[in-house]
Structure formats: C-alpha cells, structure tokens
Amino acid sequence: MREEKAATTVRPRTPQGRATAVAHPNIALIKYWGKRDERLFLPWTDSLSMTLDIFPTTTSVRLDAEAEQDEVTLNGAPATGEARRRVVAFLDLVRERAGLSRRAVVDTENTVPTGAGLASSASGFAALAVAAATAYGLDLDATGLSRLARRGSGSASRSVHGDFVVWHAGRTTGTDEDADLGSYAEPVPSAGLDPTLVIAVVDAGPKTVSSRAAMRSTVDTSPLYRPWAASSTADLAEMRTALRRGDLEAVGEIAERNALGMHATMLAARPAVRYLSAATLTVLDSVLQLRREGVSAYATMDAGPNVKVLCHRTDADQVAAAVCAAAPGTAVHVARPGPGARLLNEDG
Ligand code: 2P0
C-alpha cells in the first residue's frame, strides 16, 4: 500500500537512495512568457496558475552505484535527445548540491494524452524535483523544492503547490544567488470559488515552435513585450483581489485579457509567432456567445492552439457541449483544482 505525503513535509537530511513522487500540470491565468536569465530560469514577470486534478506525472528516482550514466525512461521507453538532456542536466544540478556523484535510474509515467496541448514539463519537473531531492538527500521545504523545480522548467515551480499558485519573478538586481532565492512559487488564497477548466483540444499535433524558443524571440524582437509585461504586473494584482473575493467572473476576465495580450506580443514578434489557429478562434467565438447567453465562461491559451475555458463547475457540461458543437472534432477534458506535488512512500 502507498501512503501519500505532502511535499511540504519532505525534509530528508540523508540520501534516501530512492523515491517516487507525483505532480499535476498547471494552467496559468496570468502567464509566464519571457526569461531574464535562461540558465537560472528567471522570468521577467510574476505569473499565477491553477494546478489541475487530472493528468498526473509519477516519477521515481533510484541511485545506482554501478551505473556510469543516468538511465532515463519516459512512458516505458528510453528518453532521447532534448528530453533526456534536460533530465540529466537537472540531475547534475541536484548532484552538485548534494555533493554526490552517483548516477540515477529515472522512470517517468505521464498520464496526459499525447497532444492534449498540456505541457508535461510542469508536472514532470515538479515530480522529478521532489523525487530527486529525496533520493539525493537535499534538505528542502516546499519553497526550496519550487526553486529547484524551476531549474527544470519555469512552470514546474508552480506545480509543486496545489490550487492557486503565484510564482514570484524575484529581484532583478543583485547576485545570482539573490535572484535564485527570490524566484519561487507559493499558494495564493482564494475564497469560495468553484472553478472548472474545460480543456478544448482542437489540434492534437505537436507544437511547431518550442515555448522556450518562442519566448526568447518575443522578448528580443516584439515591440509589445514590455507593455505586456507592465500590464501583466497590474493584472496579477487585480487577480489576487479577485481570487480573495471569490469572484470567478473577474478572475476569468483578467485571465482572458492577459492570455490574449501574451499572444498579441507573439504576433508582433519578428518573425511572428502564431500558436492560435482558425479552430482556436472558432472556440473563442463560442466562448463569447456563451457569455452573451449569460454563462460565465472565459478563455485562456498557451503555447498551442488549444483553449482552456474557465467556468463555474455547474456550467461545465454546457460549456463543453457548446465548444464541441462550434468546433466539431474537438476533444474536451474537464479539470478542477488539484493537489501539489507529493512524495509517495512504499509502506511495508
Ligand atoms: C505559462 N507557458 O505560464 C506559460 C504560458 C506557456 C504559455 O510556462 O522554458 O515549459 O521550460 O521554462 O515552463 C511554458 O513554458 O518553459 C509555459 P521553460 P515552460 O504556463
């Protein structure tokens, strides 16, 4: 039998040698788009997300005294290329901090359907951070785990926590160490919300441009980037107030305008980065139509054409039906707020 333990209680002082952790994806309501430091994964702006209750990633890490290199398995197959390189670089960071050189066997199971338009890097690196920190014996609380997960993928810093989460960009001046310490995610209070995200998958194909490359070119070339970053800071302050009030309509309006603004910055990049497709716009039209009919439904899009529609739990079926009717062939998944990353303990 397995017993679940919240990440916040994980403070190993000696290497456990092996550990398994689970984490869920998150969807940003205030977007992370643009790094000021690519090596340390430091963003230009704060972002805010909802952790989902679907599509967990489970990762186990086992130290292997005999191995000469890390063995990384993803959904039962050996990881190759960039995916493997990122995991090994992350393990190198953990080893450096732990003062250990031992290689590891890493086994990851993603339950997110291929092409669902949900990046698995957030849940993947959050689960890897918790499992690797425990296996190698790093003494980290949830804030430290969030900082560590950030070094695998920026959005992973948020998946360490459940429900609504803010990721602080941190100070833009000072030493690398100051900057690293200041950039972590933490839970955000929300009152009386019953939010649901209806995830409309209009295109299950792989993305044409990685979000990493797209954010770099947006920051470097889009004349709209700086204005968006400034407005995003204001959006975040309003979003916190809306969450505290439990005002889903305000949360949705702020999230929708923040996402559209992010896509506008990309469209203005040179050359343009365009993730939104004709089917995306069709779904956006159906969301507007729902609002005209009095349904509180608000859209957000990430580095792809798929649309996540925020609504009240009681409206989720109606929203899903409207989206599918507007864009036939769309697959929908329904998500609610989910838990933070957890260590799974083999019990007995
Ligand atoms: C977000 N996205 O806030 C934004 C909005 C996509 C659009 O975080 O380079 O996979 O690994 O830090 O975290 C996708 O970026 O990028 C992302 P890296 P990540 O959710």
Residues whose N, C-alpha, C, O or C-beta is under 5 A from the ligand:
A	BS01	2P0	A28 I30 K31 Y32 S47 A119 S121 G152 S153 G154 S155 A156 S211 R212 D302 A303
